[in-house]
Amino acid sequence: MHKYLLTAFFAVSALCVRAQDNYEIQVYGSETMDKGHTMVELHSNFTLNGTRFTDAGGTLPTNHVEHETIEITHGWTTWFETGFYFFNSVGSDGRTAYVGSHIRPRVAAPESWHWPVGVSLSVEFGFQKAAYSESTSSLEIRPIIDKKWDKLYVSFNPTVDHSFAGTGDNESYIFSPNLKASYDVSKVVALGIEYYGSTGPFFHYDPISEQDHQFYIATDLNYSANWEFNAGIGYGTQASDHAIFKVILGRRF
């Protein structure tokens, strides 16, 4: 099994999008879905303060738009899962529509390897309508490294994005790091911060004024092994949507 897992890791790494475009705002943990189990999640993100005009490429404004994403993840083995996403937009002035879909296979280092940190790797590929995203065809490579120390949890996702089509189309690989740190204030409630960035091509980073940086204050509720709840409010820099409220609600079957 280990030989096939290593093959999958290197094959995925050889593949080489923009960041999550406010449809799926989440820092991933390293664990994959249990074998034979399925998680259904609803990502609800409301842009409190976003863009107000259609840009030169025809992308619609994001101000006061609700993004509703359905994510379905199934565990095929103890170290391999596949996720499916269905992006939707709800807003005035013709901004309500089905936006696009992604597929996301992911492999993880088995617990039997006894690594000191959790490690997994996901690849997310899909399409989005041009009216809702500068990138109409994109690929995301997301390494995931996390660790729990008693009540403190930290996860780092040094993500790489690539756009194949659309006004955001270019041959560069965009560095989009994500980071989460949370602390269990009780057996049920964890409070923390989340960071989402997009700094531009590797070694040729964009000027700070053109980079995307978003910071969230977030909470996780761990009231049942079968349910997932995360909520937060985030604020972005000049190149980002300035204020977003997000909720993730998931049910494991």
BAFI-3210 file (N, C-alpha, C; in Angstrom, 3 decimals, decimal comma, padded with zeros to 6 digits):
// residues 253
n [1|2|3|4|5|6|7|8|9|10|11|12|13|14|15|16|17|18|19|20|21|22|23|24|25|26|27|28|29|30|31|32|33|34|35|36|37|38|39|40|41|42|43|44|45|46|47|48|49|50|51|52|53|54|55|56|57|58|59|60|61|62|63|64|65|66|67|68|69|70|71|72|73|74|75|76|77|78|79|80|81|82|83|84|85|86|87|88|89|90|91|92|93|94|95|96|97|98|99|100|101|102|103|104|105|106|107|108|109|110|111|112|113|114|115|116|117|118|119|120|121|122|123|124|125|126|127|128|129|130|131|132|133|134|135|136|137|138|139|140|141|142|143|144|145|146|147|148|149|150|151|152|153|154|155|156|157|158|159|160|161|162|163|164|165|166|167|168|169|170|171|172|173|174|175|176|177|178|179|180|181|182|183|184|185|186|187|188|189|190|191|192|193|194|195|196|197|198|199|200|201|202|203|204|205|206|207|208|209|210|211|212|213|214|215|216|217|218|219|220|221|222|223|224|225|226|227|228|229|230|231|232|233|234|235|236|237|238|239|240|241|242|243|244|245|246|247|248|249|250|251|252|253]
n.u [000,832|001,963|003,743|002,017|000,785|002,912|003,482|001,155|001,405|003,683|002,830|000,706|002,070|003,534|001,761|000,802|-005,142|-006,676|-007,185|-009,610|-011,756|-013,838|-015,866|-015,347|-014,168|-011,797|-009,443|-007,682|-007,613|-005,393|-006,460|-008,193|-011,452|-013,164|-012,970|-015,526|-017,347|-019,263|-019,169|-021,276|-021,304|-022,231|-021,215|-021,558|-021,207|-021,188|-020,694|-019,961|-018,779|-017,732|-016,548|-017,990|-018,562|-018,786|-015,925|-013,224|-012,921|-015,420|-016,325|-018,708|-019,766|-019,069|-020,232|-022,460|-023,291|-024,351|-022,661|-023,156|-022,035|-022,023|-020,493|-019,388|-017,898|-016,215|-014,855|-012,610|-010,586|-008,516|-006,755|-007,353|-009,487|-012,274|-013,488|-016,350|-017,539|-020,103|-020,722|-022,547|-024,223|-025,937|-027,693|-028,612|-029,579|-029,160|-027,233|-027,631|-027,058|-026,017|-022,624|-020,300|-018,257|-016,100|-013,640|-011,970|-009,489|-007,746|-004,878|-003,408|-000,824|-000,543|-001,595|-000,097|002,481|003,477|004,267|005,478|003,827|000,604|000,039|-001,109|-002,213|-003,878|-005,555|-007,263|-009,507|-011,358|-014,138|-015,391|-017,959|-017,412|-018,542|-018,406|-015,888|-012,457|-010,867|-011,669|-011,081|-009,310|-006,616|-005,697|-003,132|-002,702|-000,783|-000,947|-000,317|-000,483|-000,900|-001,567|-001,302|-002,080|-004,433|-004,065|-004,210|-002,771|-002,695|-001,251|-001,467|000,283|-000,539|-000,694|-001,764|-003,142|-004,147|-005,900|-007,557|-009,442|-009,723|-007,851|-005,900|-002,701|000,762|001,991|002,614|000,733|001,284|-000,560|-000,941|-002,460|-003,450|-004,131|-004,862|-005,978|-007,610|-008,721|-011,215|-013,086|-014,592|-016,230|-016,077|-013,866|-011,665|-010,201|-007,827|-007,770|-006,001|-005,850|-004,214|-002,916|-000,205|000,990|003,060|005,554|008,653|008,455|006,818|003,718|003,281|002,697|000,293|-001,278|-001,641|-003,578|-004,887|-006,452|-007,932|-009,363|-011,488|-012,475|-014,617|-014,910|-017,228|-017,419|-019,482|-020,464|-019,418|-020,392|-021,086|-020,103|-019,048|-018,219|-017,536|-017,042|-015,757|-014,286|-011,674|-010,329|-007,444|-006,649|-006,759|-008,544|-011,906|-013,460|-014,849|-016,206|-018,606|-018,701|-019,968|-019,691|-021,341|-021,542|-022,365|-021,751|-021,987]
n.v [-001,211|001,213|001,767|002,423|004,652|006,489|006,769|008,046|010,454|011,630|011,781|013,536|015,771|016,453|017,600|020,597|029,325|030,593|031,860|030,769|032,278|033,094|031,203|028,812|028,928|027,907|026,406|023,524|020,475|017,673|015,101|012,540|011,603|008,990|005,559|004,469|006,329|009,390|012,900|015,679|019,018|022,432|025,448|028,692|031,919|035,324|038,382|041,212|043,622|044,305|044,223|046,673|047,112|045,835|044,295|044,919|042,534|041,433|040,228|039,917|042,212|041,728|042,700|042,376|039,788|036,417|033,447|030,108|026,985|023,587|020,825|017,571|014,841|011,785|008,940|006,643|004,858|004,272|006,315|007,837|010,087|011,644|014,756|016,681|019,668|022,137|025,179|028,107|031,226|033,872|036,730|040,187|041,949|040,161|038,359|035,805|032,443|029,165|028,500|026,912|023,864|021,706|019,088|017,130|015,111|013,523|012,525|011,006|010,781|007,698|006,808|004,757|005,294|006,945|009,673|012,840|014,986|015,684|014,950|015,652|015,710|017,521|017,836|020,086|020,550|022,312|024,158|027,492|029,899|032,686|035,106|035,109|034,538|035,307|033,299|030,679|028,048|026,004|024,946|023,650|023,032|021,643|021,231|019,927|020,472|019,678|019,971|018,971|020,216|019,404|021,602|023,336|023,922|023,797|024,489|024,417|025,385|025,485|026,588|026,209|027,823|027,617|029,016|028,109|029,122|032,045|035,515|035,668|034,000|032,655|031,575|031,296|030,066|030,560|031,599|030,820|030,959|029,420|029,593|028,356|028,759|027,547|027,371|025,274|026,313|025,098|021,802|021,759|024,168|025,884|028,551|030,775|032,002|032,621|032,667|033,792|033,995|035,482|035,865|036,215|035,224|032,662|033,758|036,041|038,004|039,788|043,390|044,681|046,113|044,877|042,335|039,692|039,505|038,032|038,006|036,118|035,930|033,168|030,389|027,014|024,418|021,546|019,543|017,066|013,971|013,484|015,860|019,006|022,294|025,546|028,968|032,394|035,775|037,837|040,062|041,889|042,964|045,785|044,694|042,647|041,358|043,284|042,636|039,706|037,320|034,038|030,660|027,248|024,258|020,907|017,430|014,148|010,947]
n.w [000,000|000,772|-001,272|-003,396|-002,325|-002,095|-004,798|-005,630|-004,234|-005,493|-008,121|-007,965|-007,052|-009,284|-010,990|-011,585|-010,632|-009,100|-005,711|-003,297|-004,064|-002,462|-002,261|-001,020|001,871|003,759|005,904|005,510|007,402|008,022|008,070|006,308|005,026|006,755|005,720|003,589|004,525|004,239|003,904|003,961|003,229|003,720|002,553|003,431|002,487|002,969|001,435|002,969|002,382|-000,611|-004,050|-006,281|-008,913|-012,273|-013,582|-015,995|-017,341|-017,298|-014,983|-012,444|-009,814|-006,270|-003,970|-001,279|-001,963|-001,720|-001,367|-001,963|-001,394|-002,079|-000,742|-001,174|000,234|-000,004|001,613|000,395|001,050|003,959|003,612|001,402|-000,266|-002,026|-003,053|-004,034|-005,488|-005,704|-006,871|-006,108|-006,637|-005,041|-005,495|-006,116|-009,166|-011,341|-010,396|-009,426|-009,739|-010,889|-010,541|-011,001|-010,915|-008,982|-008,608|-006,172|-005,405|-002,671|-000,804|002,097|004,590|006,145|009,511|010,497|009,764|011,651|011,725|012,965|012,504|011,014|007,605|004,365|000,904|-001,541|-004,692|-006,626|-009,174|-011,683|-013,144|-013,662|-014,263|-016,425|-015,663|-012,955|-012,029|-012,554|-013,493|-015,526|-015,774|-013,689|-011,492|-008,368|-006,104|-003,021|-000,370|002,960|006,288|009,644|013,261|016,604|019,820|022,867|023,804|021,737|018,270|015,041|011,598|008,392|005,060|002,353|-000,403|-003,990|-006,899|-010,200|-013,259|-016,162|-018,116|-019,049|-017,950|-016,011|-016,890|-017,011|-017,225|-014,837|-011,494|-008,765|-005,476|-002,691|000,366|003,250|006,656|009,905|013,351|016,380|019,609|022,189|024,108|025,604|025,988|023,828|022,359|020,217|019,664|017,292|014,794|011,279|008,214|004,855|001,831|-001,222|-003,018|-005,460|-008,340|-007,751|-006,522|-007,997|-006,818|-006,467|-006,160|-002,857|-002,703|-004,586|-003,765|-002,187|001,037|003,694|006,883|009,441|012,284|013,998|014,922|016,057|016,585|018,447|018,989|018,321|016,892|014,404|013,262|011,843|012,466|011,613|011,907|011,017|010,818|008,422|007,323|004,631|002,671|000,507|-002,094|-001,808|-001,183|001,275|003,666|004,993|005,961|007,150|007,170|007,889|007,658|008,388|007,831|008,761|007,312]
ca.u [000,000|002,817|004,305|001,004|000,554|004,011|003,281|000,097|001,966|004,577|002,049|-000,040|003,008|004,018|000,768|000,847|-006,359|-006,835|-007,568|-010,911|-012,758|-014,910|-016,894|-014,954|-013,181|-011,521|-008,097|-007,890|-006,852|-004,726|-007,199|-009,136|-012,711|-013,078|-013,345|-016,942|-018,163|-019,457|-019,477|-021,968|-021,101|-022,742|-020,398|-022,359|-020,329|-021,839|-019,742|-020,513|-018,174|-016,945|-016,484|-019,293|-018,714|-018,287|-014,576|-012,979|-013,066|-016,807|-016,664|-019,721|-019,362|-019,318|-020,817|-023,751|-023,608|-024,273|-022,117|-023,569|-021,297|-022,283|-019,312|-019,645|-016,604|-016,344|-013,620|-012,522|-009,709|-008,135|-005,831|-007,728|-010,859|-012,568|-014,500|-017,031|-018,065|-021,068|-020,708|-023,745|-024,232|-027,272|-027,572|-029,486|-029,063|-028,729|-026,070|-028,039|-026,818|-025,027|-021,364|-019,342|-018,015|-014,723|-013,401|-010,768|-008,922|-006,753|-004,216|-002,826|000,143|-001,262|-001,189|000,899|003,822|003,868|004,922|005,211|002,764|-000,293|000,382|-001,886|-002,047|-005,080|-005,546|-008,636|-009,617|-012,732|-014,459|-016,301|-018,432|-016,598|-019,198|-018,231|-014,490|-011,491|-010,334|-012,778|-010,586|-008,224|-006,076|-005,118|-002,344|-002,751|-000,183|-001,577|000,503|-001,114|-000,406|-002,341|-000,602|-003,066|-005,591|-003,680|-004,187|-002,232|-002,680|-000,666|-001,727|001,043|-001,245|-000,282|-002,891|-002,816|-005,306|-005,698|-008,407|-010,123|-008,925|-006,740|-005,056|-001,270|001,552|002,647|002,034|000,462|001,400|-001,743|-000,840|-003,547|-002,961|-005,138|-004,446|-007,148|-007,394|-009,939|-011,579|-013,882|-014,665|-017,074|-015,768|-012,490|-011,573|-008,921|-007,671|-007,486|-005,407|-005,908|-003,455|-002,520|000,896|001,505|003,930|006,745|009,888|008,140|005,588|003,062|003,395|001,808|-001,019|-002,022|-001,788|-004,785|-004,649|-007,681|-007,776|-010,651|-011,699|-013,364|-014,894|-015,332|-018,016|-017,209|-020,510|-020,794|-018,479|-021,064|-021,396|-019,017|-019,514|-017,186|-018,069|-016,078|-015,859|-012,958|-011,420|-009,284|-006,674|-007,211|-006,998|-009,523|-013,179|-013,024|-015,484|-016,986|-019,064|-018,770|-020,425|-019,594|-022,127|-021,346|-022,942|-021,050|-022,857]
ca.v [000,000|002,389|002,064|003,104|005,968|007,365|007,056|009,059|011,735|012,219|012,084|014,772|016,879|016,812|018,468|021,774|029,307|031,639|031,362|030,145|033,171|033,305|030,168|027,740|029,592|026,872|025,857|022,092|019,599|016,613|013,843|012,261|011,004|007,567|004,649|004,135|007,404|010,559|014,168|016,681|020,320|023,643|026,638|029,902|033,075|036,570|039,483|042,426|044,782|043,787|045,054|047,245|047,320|044,791|044,679|044,971|041,194|041,006|039,579|040,680|042,674|040,772|043,336|041,866|038,527|035,194|032,287|028,848|025,876|022,243|019,967|016,165|014,152|010,359|008,232|005,370|004,022|004,996|007,403|008,469|010,582|012,524|015,760|017,307|020,981|022,782|026,583|028,863|032,623|034,434|038,180|041,018|042,413|039,062|037,652|034,506|031,426|028,108|029,116|025,938|022,675|021,234|017,764|017,240|013,915|013,825|011,395|011,374|009,859|006,843|006,900|003,708|005,823|007,604|010,957|013,756|015,915|015,179|015,422|015,168|016,498|017,513|018,496|020,507|021,021|022,545|025,295|028,503|030,803|033,895|036,228|034,998|034,301|035,642|032,037|029,789|026,685|026,206|023,814|024,016|022,019|022,055|020,434|020,200|020,047|020,152|019,407|019,319|020,162|019,562|022,386|024,195|023,268|024,636|023,873|025,259|024,925|026,297|026,256|026,745|027,926|027,857|029,271|027,656|029,860|033,194|036,742|035,420|032,963|032,894|030,364|031,349|029,343|031,583|031,127|031,238|030,264|029,471|029,226|028,375|028,443|027,604|026,924|024,732|026,997|024,112|020,553|021,967|025,398|026,281|029,881|030,923|032,917|031,999|033,591|033,373|034,958|035,237|036,823|036,321|034,121|032,350|034,509|037,283|038,316|041,044|044,456|044,479|046,711|044,000|041,018|039,443|039,010|038,039|037,503|035,771|035,449|032,037|029,430|025,664|023,745|020,101|018,981|015,711|013,436|013,426|017,201|019,973|023,685|026,581|030,273|033,457|037,011|038,156|041,372|041,773|044,128|046,575|043,878|041,618|041,801|043,852|042,023|038,517|036,443|032,673|029,550|025,904|023,271|019,609|016,229|012,935|009,771]
ca.w [000,000|000,894|-002,589|-004,190|-001,730|-002,506|-006,214|-005,733|-003,773|-006,493|-009,320|-007,701|-006,945|-010,601|-011,603|-010,830|-009,944|-008,124|-004,410|-003,229|-004,637|-001,496|-002,304|-000,097|002,715|004,749|006,035|005,625|008,266|007,253|008,086|005,242|005,466|007,064|004,642|003,518|005,074|003,375|004,560|003,153|003,848|003,083|002,808|003,205|002,641|002,581|001,307|003,571|001,729|-001,723|-005,253|-006,599|-010,350|-013,159|-013,999|-017,438|-017,890|-017,245|-013,719|-011,729|-008,480|-005,184|-002,793|-000,814|-002,636|-000,920|-002,069|-001,349|-001,998|-001,554|-000,837|-000,834|000,309|000,322|001,910|-000,326|001,869|005,172|003,276|000,138|-000,367|-003,157|-002,774|-005,168|-005,120|-006,578|-006,481|-006,456|-006,232|-004,807|-005,367|-006,946|-010,467|-012,193|-009,867|-008,900|-010,762|-010,678|-010,944|-011,517|-010,101|-008,833|-008,038|-005,339|-004,762|-001,634|-000,150|003,390|005,177|007,105|010,907|010,761|009,510|012,904|011,500|014,090|012,109|009,997|006,261|003,233|-000,316|-002,371|-005,993|-006,913|-010,551|-012,093|-014,000|-013,147|-015,303|-016,525|-014,988|-011,506|-011,696|-013,597|-013,989|-015,875|-015,640|-012,724|-010,753|-007,075|-005,407|-001,616|000,707|004,250|007,427|010,869|014,519|017,801|021,100|023,935|023,378|020,623|016,964|013,974|010,270|007,361|003,694|001,391|-001,637|-005,284|-007,826|-011,605|-014,112|-017,534|-019,052|-018,471|-017,910|-015,084|-017,472|-017,202|-017,036|-013,538|-010,382|-007,761|-004,098|-001,926|001,655|004,233|007,984|010,973|014,714|017,262|020,982|022,791|025,350|026,335|025,241|022,647|021,629|019,911|019,085|016,615|013,675|009,993|007,244|003,462|001,046|-002,604|-003,091|-006,811|-008,801|-006,975|-006,760|-008,710|-006,109|-006,806|-005,160|-001,712|-002,975|-005,486|-003,144|-001,399|002,394|004,476|008,246|010,036|013,640|013,733|015,990|015,703|017,613|018,374|019,864|017,893|015,917|013,103|012,789|011,757|012,410|011,656|011,527|011,254|010,058|007,943|006,736|003,636|002,271|-000,580|-003,278|-001,475|-000,624|002,554|004,842|004,631|007,043|006,601|008,003|007,314|008,402|007,750|008,459|008,360|007,207]
c.u [000,863|003,414|003,302|000,724|001,651|003,898|002,241|000,608|002,802|003,832|001,279|000,895|003,490|003,021|000,946|-000,584|-006,246|-007,172|-009,026|-012,044|-014,006|-016,097|-016,618|-013,814|-012,882|-010,039|-008,264|-007,043|-006,337|-005,541|-008,122|-010,398|-012,530|-013,579|-014,838|-017,880|-018,197|-019,793|-020,160|-021,864|-021,765|-021,868|-021,238|-021,490|-021,024|-020,817|-020,389|-020,010|-017,242|-016,902|-017,890|-019,550|-018,195|-016,918|-014,415|-013,129|-014,476|-017,214|-017,586|-019,221|-019,786|-020,028|-022,219|-024,230|-023,438|-023,739|-022,479|-022,895|-021,652|-021,032|-019,679|-018,316|-016,818|-014,974|-013,600|-011,642|-009,406|-007,221|-006,190|-009,212|-011,015|-013,682|-015,061|-017,664|-019,033|-021,235|-021,971|-023,638|-025,673|-027,108|-028,504|-028,820|-028,458|-027,540|-026,426|-027,886|-025,981|-023,720|-020,386|-019,160|-016,529|-014,732|-012,059|-010,377|-007,866|-006,198|-003,543|-001,790|-000,572|-000,736|-000,104|002,324|004,374|004,678|004,584|004,144|001,845|000,050|-000,583|-001,715|-003,300|-004,824|-006,989|-008,691|-011,076|-012,885|-015,421|-016,744|-017,658|-017,211|-018,924|-016,780|-013,600|-010,899|-011,485|-012,368|-009,324|-007,826|-005,422|-004,384|-002,208|-002,061|-000,801|-000,696|-000,171|-000,594|-001,305|-001,449|-001,622|-004,272|-005,312|-003,603|-003,673|-002,247|-002,140|-000,903|-000,955|000,585|-000,631|-001,476|-002,393|-004,103|-004,985|-006,484|-009,113|-009,216|-007,761|-005,756|-003,599|-000,521|002,230|001,897|001,934|000,531|000,261|-001,751|-002,073|-002,997|-004,092|-004,477|-005,663|-006,808|-008,721|-010,219|-012,498|-013,877|-015,436|-016,570|-014,259|-012,534|-010,214|-008,930|-007,354|-006,952|-005,478|-005,198|-003,276|-001,474|001,468|002,439|005,128|007,951|009,688|006,832|005,037|003,410|002,364|000,398|-001,884|-002,222|-003,113|-004,392|-005,947|-007,424|-009,155|-010,507|-012,772|-013,557|-015,294|-016,103|-017,891|-018,196|-020,923|-019,783|-019,069|-021,365|-020,141|-019,609|-018,328|-017,831|-017,023|-016,401|-014,451|-012,881|-010,214|-008,583|-007,305|-007,558|-008,067|-010,893|-012,917|-013,638|-016,394|-017,363|-019,256|-019,264|-020,242|-020,366|-022,020|-021,953|-022,256|-022,010|-022,021]
c.v [001,258|002,783|002,840|004,502|006,942|007,725|008,138|010,426|012,397|012,554|013,373|015,964|017,335|017,673|019,882|022,116|030,352|031,017|030,973|031,032|033,278|032,355|029,089|028,292|028,667|026,516|024,366|021,487|018,421|015,325|013,726|011,625|009,508|006,719|004,307|005,194|008,592|011,770|015,092|018,005|021,420|024,811|027,863|031,119|034,323|037,703|040,771|043,683|044,283|044,745|045,482|047,441|046,107|045,201|044,578|043,602|040,653|040,292|040,468|041,124|041,695|041,385|042,799|040,657|037,374|034,077|031,030|027,703|024,577|021,404|018,568|015,418|012,707|009,751|006,867|004,366|004,811|006,181|008,141|008,848|011,391|013,469|016,346|018,607|021,487|024,216|027,292|030,281|033,097|035,935|038,909|041,312|041,286|038,274|036,323|033,455|030,293|028,592|028,118|024,774|022,335|019,787|017,807|015,879|014,322|012,543|011,893|010,343|009,020|007,020|005,879|004,173|006,560|008,878|011,915|014,806|015,212|015,780|014,818|016,124|016,376|018,248|018,827|021,122|021,256|023,777|026,225|029,376|032,116|035,078|036,238|034,764|034,694|034,390|031,078|028,317|026,746|024,908|024,327|022,819|022,469|021,030|020,863|019,619|020,567|019,402|019,880|019,138|020,430|020,348|023,279|023,383|024,261|023,842|024,881|024,615|025,814|026,017|026,924|026,697|028,144|027,997|028,868|028,472|030,983|034,409|036,624|034,389|033,429|031,616|030,310|030,490|030,313|030,970|031,709|030,521|030,471|028,983|029,328|028,024|028,587|027,009|026,472|025,444|026,133|022,829|020,704|023,098|025,591|027,645|030,040|031,981|032,105|033,066|032,973|034,426|034,532|036,284|037,003|035,175|033,920|033,152|035,784|037,819|039,684|042,123|044,254|044,993|045,844|042,603|040,932|038,872|039,154|037,373|037,302|035,480|034,371|031,174|028,097|025,078|022,241|019,386|017,572|015,261|013,428|014,798|018,071|021,373|024,624|027,886|031,330|034,694|037,449|039,516|041,269|043,080|044,769|045,734|042,812|042,235|042,162|043,181|040,887|037,771|035,045|031,687|028,248|024,946|021,932|018,476|014,997|011,749|008,505]
c.w [000,000|-000,455|-003,436|-003,649|-002,130|-003,979|-006,407|-005,309|-004,870|-007,775|-009,146|-007,655|-008,316|-011,361|-011,101|-010,757|-008,891|-006,783|-004,427|-003,721|-003,768|-001,666|-001,253|000,749|003,894|004,732|006,332|006,738|007,464|007,169|006,880|005,826|005,698|005,898|004,721|004,060|004,104|004,227|003,554|003,894|003,026|003,522|002,444|003,511|002,113|002,576|001,807|002,862|000,635|-002,890|-005,663|-008,088|-011,105|-013,676|-015,518|-018,095|-017,854|-015,982|-012,905|-010,355|-007,396|-003,981|-002,518|-001,626|-001,655|-001,803|-001,293|-002,098|-001,297|-001,802|-000,349|-000,903|000,733|000,552|001,252|000,412|003,137|004,880|001,991|000,145|-001,650|-002,755|-004,064|-004,689|-006,178|-006,092|-006,977|-005,915|-006,095|-004,595|-006,313|-008,288|-011,297|-011,697|-009,210|-009,988|-010,198|-011,290|-011,562|-010,564|-010,083|-008,345|-007,327|-004,746|-003,737|-001,040|001,114|003,809|006,234|008,528|011,236|010,477|010,727|012,677|012,634|013,786|011,127|008,649|005,245|002,068|-001,159|-003,673|-006,328|-008,309|-010,896|-012,952|-013,276|-014,322|-015,250|-015,791|-013,490|-011,091|-012,863|-014,228|-014,272|-015,841|-014,788|-012,038|-009,481|-006,499|-003,955|-000,711|002,042|005,352|008,687|012,089|015,653|019,027|022,198|023,407|022,168|019,334|015,923|012,670|009,262|006,004|002,712|-000,040|-002,865|-006,225|-009,245|-012,410|-015,540|-018,558|-018,314|-018,469|-016,951|-015,600|-017,574|-016,874|-015,677|-012,518|-009,206|-006,363|-003,272|-000,574|002,526|005,568|008,997|012,300|015,610|018,617|021,565|024,113|026,201|025,519|023,936|021,768|021,461|019,234|018,415|015,537|012,426|009,041|005,850|002,617|-000,394|-002,940|-004,485|-007,159|-007,882|-007,466|-007,583|-008,127|-006,524|-005,781|-004,049|-001,988|-003,869|-004,906|-002,384|-000,044|003,177|005,829|008,861|011,522|013,538|014,968|015,384|016,879|017,417|019,298|019,475|016,856|014,509|012,513|012,783|011,672|012,553|011,208|011,824|010,451|009,698|007,291|005,812|003,350|001,042|-001,800|-003,054|-001,237|000,832|003,781|004,394|005,901|006,469|007,647|007,225|008,218|007,674|008,551|007,872|008,380|007,056]
res [m|h|k|y|l|l|t|a|f|f|a|v|s|a|l|c|v|r|a|q|d|n|y|e|i|q|v|y|g|s|e|t|m|d|k|g|h|t|m|v|e|l|h|s|n|f|t|l|n|g|t|r|f|t|d|a|g|g|t|l|p|t|n|h|v|e|h|e|t|i|e|i|t|h|g|w|t|t|w|f|e|t|g|f|y|f|f|n|s|v|g|s|d|g|r|t|a|y|v|g|s|h|i|r|p|r|v|a|a|p|e|s|w|h|w|p|v|g|v|s|l|s|v|e|f|g|f|q|k|a|a|y|s|e|s|t|s|s|l|e|i|r|p|i|i|d|k|k|w|d|k|l|y|v|s|f|n|p|t|v|d|h|s|f|a|g|t|g|d|n|e|s|y|i|f|s|p|n|l|k|a|s|y|d|v|s|k|v|v|a|l|g|i|e|y|y|g|s|t|g|p|f|f|h|y|d|p|i|s|e|q|d|h|q|f|y|i|a|t|d|l|n|y|s|a|n|w|e|f|n|a|g|i|g|y|g|t|q|a|s|d|h|a|i|f|k|v|i|l|g|r|r|f]
***
